[in-house]
Every structure is written in C-alpha cells, then in structure tokens.
Amino acid sequence: MVQIVEKEEKSPILTFKLKFVYSVILLTAIVVIYMLTFGEDGTSYQNELIYTDVNVPKSKSKEDIVPVIQTDKSDSLVPELEGGTNPPTTKISSSSSEFVIDNNDNFVSEQQQQQQQQQQQLVNEQTQQNFVQQPQPQQPPAEQPAEQPALQPAVQPAVQPAVQPAVQPVMDTSQCPKLDMGSIHDRITESCEIDRFKNNWIELVSMYDIPPRHLLYDVDRNYVWVTVPKIASSNIKRVIIKEKLGYSEDSEQMKQAMKQPHIYLSKCCLLTVEVARKFYSLQRAFTFTFIRNPWTRLYSAYRDKIVMFKAFDDYYYIRKILFTVREWSWDQVKVDEDVIEAAGTITFTDFLTMLSKTDAENYNDHWKPWFLLTQPCMIKYDYIGYLEDISSAYQVVKDKVFSDLDMDLGSRYKTSSNSAAVIQAYTVVPKDVLDIVYNKFEDDFKIGGYSRDINCISNE
C-alpha cells in the first residue's frame, strides 16, 4: 500500500486527469439540476403554472404532471381569411386533473380553455361577418366601369389634338408676355457684352461674315441699312431703285428689278470694302435694320420659296428636301420632271425637318437666322424696327432717311402670313423638330424678346 500511494503522489498527470473528470461530473450535475428546475428557457415551472380551481402539489415535477400529451386541432379564428390556421393547442393529462398548454406555452385548465374558445368563437364569427360584408359595398363601384362606355376616355384625346391648337391661341393670349420693343438694345448689350460707339465698316466687311449684298448705303442720305430677307425689305428697296435708277413705279423695268433687287442695287448701293475705305464718314452714318418673329419668318420663307418655287435656284432646296427628308436617291433628284411634280407636295414639316438637319450657317439667306445676317454683336445699330409694328418702324426710317420724299413706305406692304395660318401650320410639326429649329434661332428669340410659344404670335 505504501508503494502505491507513493506512485500516485509521484504522477502529477494522473492527478490532473482525476481532477478534470471530477470537475466535468460536477459541472454536468449542476446543468442537469438547473434544467430540471428552470427548464430550457430559464424560467421556473412554478411561474408557468396557472392555478385556478385545480390543486397541483408543489412537490410534483413537470414529468409527473405530463404523462400523456394529446393534440387538440381546433379551428383558427379566421380559417380561410388569410390562408392559414392557428397553431394547435396541446392537452396534458395527469392523475389529478387535465391541463392545456396554450399557444404561448402556458399551462391553463381545461375549463379556462373552454372559456377562451368561446370568446375566440365569438370573435371568429364577428370577423367572418365583417369579412363577408366588407366586399359587398365595393362590388357596385367595381362593376360601374364595365357598365359605362370604356372607349370614351380613349377616344377623346385622339380627337381633340387636331382641333385644340386652333382654339388655344384665343384662350392663351392673355398669358403671353407683351412684346417689349423698346429694350432690344439692352438685350443686345446683355447678350454681346459689347458697347460700341461707331462702326468700322472696313474691318466688319473684310473680316466678319457679313455679306455685302445685305449692306446698302447712301452717302448723301448718310445711312447704312442691313437688309434681311423676308423682313420688310421690298418696299424700301423699291424706293431706292426708283430714286437711284429712275424706274417708274409700275414700269416693266421695276417689275424685273424687284424680282432680283440685289443685282440691280449692286450697281449703286452695296457697301463693299472699297466703298468703306472711300467714305470714312459712313462710320457715323445712321445704321438700321428690322427684326421679325422667327416662327412667322420661316413660314413666310416656306410659302414664298418652296410652295411657289419662283426661280430655278429654288429647286435646289426642293431637291435637298427630297434627298434628306424623303430619302430620294441621287438619280431620282436629278430628274427635273419628277422634282417639279414632287415640289407641290413638299409640306411645312418637310421644310423644317430639312432645316433641323442642316447647319444654320449654310442656310439660304431667306431663312438664315437674323443674328447671323445682322451681326448685332459687331455692328452698332441706331435703330431696329419691328415688323410687328411696321407702320411705326417705317415712319422712323422715313423721318431719318427719306424725309424729303412724298411717299408712304407702308402703303404697299403685304404680309404673306397671318397668325391663324401660321399657328395651324406649326401644330402638325413634331416637337423634336421644333426644339431643334428653336435652338438654331434661339438668339433671334432672345434679342427680339419673342416668346417661344407659337400661340403668342396672335398677340404680337
């Protein structure tokens, strides 16, 4: 015995193993006691028991109380309302009495469970009644759309757009801003940020893109007029041709001259570099021009140069429209007979589509932007008249330049477009085409103070 004890004392590993085993056994016993006392969720069984009229001995454990388990698959409160059932209750039988575990894992007596079931049944009946009655008042509104004609809302928008634009101008003119003609010089200063006191015509004509055919001058009358096609230019050109060339008003010579006035005026009145060098005094001459709403100017150019196609040169743009817009081949656009026949079918939309696909600097002068022809950031203007108030504009020019002539400049003026016809023509043009065209003429709109809204033309 002495030898064995000495061996155990001399083996520290064996001692450590024994201590470890004892510790594991002790820890396991503590866990088992805890589980038996409090359960897996850490709560005491005594707290879970609901004592009503049944006497349960405190010495009994949970195992003694629950020898037999039965499942009571009772109906849920609303069995078909939400597509599911409530969890079943569990009935526990014991020697002393019967208990029921409800959905929250609480022990209740069978009598209490019956009371709860009765309350649940009442709630179930009320819920089902509400569930059945609730859709009934909603059914009549759901059936009303089927009884009413469903096609009426779909048909009305399809019919209205074609008629509505013709009515809109009368209704919307009160909302259009008033055309401010007196502030055009301020808008030029804001746009250009240049304030000039004279015009160096030598530099302007030679260095900048200002066509000499649009610069008319008269040293004796001391004026420089920057002409813009389709903006009240024919009447003044007629006066100049009559005075400078001696043609009578209704003569055949005047009729021929007015077909191509720039050719006849080039003999006497074009401001070239040589003229600017010779007449230095023109730097202080009265310089004027006219402006017009770009929407009406484009429509006038279309009517004059596309619809009526007066000259052979205008067939070029008809050919271009047929090629770029209607996708004719080169061989097709070379046939004059086919081009002439198709010219009468060119629409205003075709014309604007052609402009949307062309650089504005390459436009014909009849529809080139006013800003590019007049160069208001380079030329100092003493007066800019509005076509929308042409009588007043002509009177100013007459008083400044032609005061000695006994004639009414506006007596022969006729506009080829009226507001209703212009607005109606634009209503069929696609919005994307109008947006592109507006961007190309944006400077004209801003400097002139014109509204982008086409309906406002009737209020100008």
Stockholm file with secondary structure:
# STOCKHOLM 1.0

chainA/1-460         MVQIVEKEEKSPILTFKLKFVYSVILLTAIVVIYMLTFGEDGTSYQNELIYTDVNVPKSKSKEDIVPVIQTDKSDSLVPELEGGTNPPTTKISSSSSEFVIDNNDNFVSEQQQQQQQQQQQLVNEQTQQNFVQQPQPQQPPAEQPAEQPALQPAVQPAVQPAVQPAVQPVMDTSQCPKLDMGSIHDRITESCEIDRFKNNWIELVSMYDIPPRHLLYDVDRNYVWVTVPKIASSNIKRVIIKEKLGYSEDSEQMKQAMKQPHIYLSKCCLLTVEVARKFYSLQRAFTFTFIRNPWTRLYSAYRDKIVMFKAFDDYYYIRKILFTVREWSWDQVKVDEDVIEAAGTITFTDFLTMLSKTDAENYNDHWKPWFLLTQPCMIKYDYIGYLEDISSAYQVVKDKVFSDLDMDLGSRYKTSSNSAAVIQAYTVVPKDVLDIVYNKFEDDFKIGGYSRDINCISNE
#=GR chainA/1-460 SS CHHHHHHHHHCHHHHHHHHHHHHHHHHHHHHHHHHHHHTTTTCCHHHHBCCSSCCCCTTCCHHHHCSEEEEECCCCSSTTTSSCCCCCEEEEECSSCEEEECTTSCEEEHHHHHHHHHHHHHHHHHHHHHHHHSHHHHHHHHHHHHHSCTTHHHHHHHHHHHHHHHHHHHHHGGGSCCCCCTTHHHHHHHHHCCCCSSCCHHHHHHHSSCCGGGEEEETTTTEEEECCTTSSCHHHHHHHHHHHHCCCTTSHHHHHHHHSHHHHHTTTCBCCHHHHHHCGGGGGSEEEEEECCHHHHHHHHIIIIIISCCSGGGHHHHHHHHHHTSCCCHHHHTCHHHHHHHHTTCCHHHHHHHHHTSCGGGSCTTTSCHHHHHCTTTSCCSEEEEGGGHHHHHHHHHHHTCTTSCCCTTTTCCCSCCHHHHHHHHTTSCHHHHHHHHHHTHHHHHHHTCCSCGGGGGGC
#=GC SS_cons         CHHHHHHHHHCHHHHHHHHHHHHHHHHHHHHHHHHHHHTTTTCCHHHHBCCSSCCCCTTCCHHHHCSEEEEECCCCSSTTTSSCCCCCEEEEECSSCEEEECTTSCEEEHHHHHHHHHHHHHHHHHHHHHHHHSHHHHHHHHHHHHHSCTTHHHHHHHHHHHHHHHHHHHHHGGGSCCCCCTTHHHHHHHHHCCCCSSCCHHHHHHHSSCCGGGEEEETTTTEEEECCTTSSCHHHHHHHHHHHHCCCTTSHHHHHHHHSHHHHHTTTCBCCHHHHHHCGGGGGSEEEEEECCHHHHHHHHIIIIIISCCSGGGHHHHHHHHHHTSCCCHHHHTCHHHHHHHHTTCCHHHHHHHHHTSCGGGSCTTTSCHHHHHCTTTSCCSEEEEGGGHHHHHHHHHHHTCTTSCCCTTTTCCCSCCHHHHHHHHTTSCHHHHHHHHHHTHHHHHHHTCCSCGGGGGGC
//
